[in-house]
């Protein structure tokens, strides 16, 4: 069976070389290339088309998340796993949104790192335990709009309002008068304890 071809983007030499050595000792993998910054990695990775890219987030110059954004479309067969010290929600969800399919912490045991790379190649989405918990918690959170005490019609009006429609356009779309739209909005403002449409939209979409 062909070994999994892996490229590494990591700016700390000891960690980068350590990963290369780790991969070379395991016949499941081939250390295809290693890079100390995103800028040099982009062209090489697009050219090499590795199976897996192990990507640090905090790199000199362009960060690892932006690096994925620059590579992703050019490497349709390549999967990305973040290799990082960051455990916060912002880095995690930015990385997943950019196209990472795995997220493992640098403090993980060596065998765990190798197993995560193999799992990713086999169609899994490997994550350190604490990271997986954050993902589950995010999806278990009720959306702000579901916790608000507003009717379906009021939700429709707020949705159209958030798209930038004028009162008359909202009325035309919902087949009600402009006056009725205003009455609904007055009730919405009272229920949401807001003063204007911007505050209402923000509260409705959860950007409080």
URHU-V215915 format. One record per helix or strand of 2 or more residues. SS is the DSSP state (A for helix, B for strand). FROM is the first residue (numbers start at 1). TO is the last residue. If there is no record, write none. Layout:
SS:FROM:TO
SS:FROM:TO
This chain:
B:4:9
A:13:24
B:29:35
A:38:48
B:52:55
A:64:74
B:79:84
A:89:98
B:102:105
A:110:121
A:129:140
A:144:147
A:152:162
A:167:174
A:178:192
A:197:205
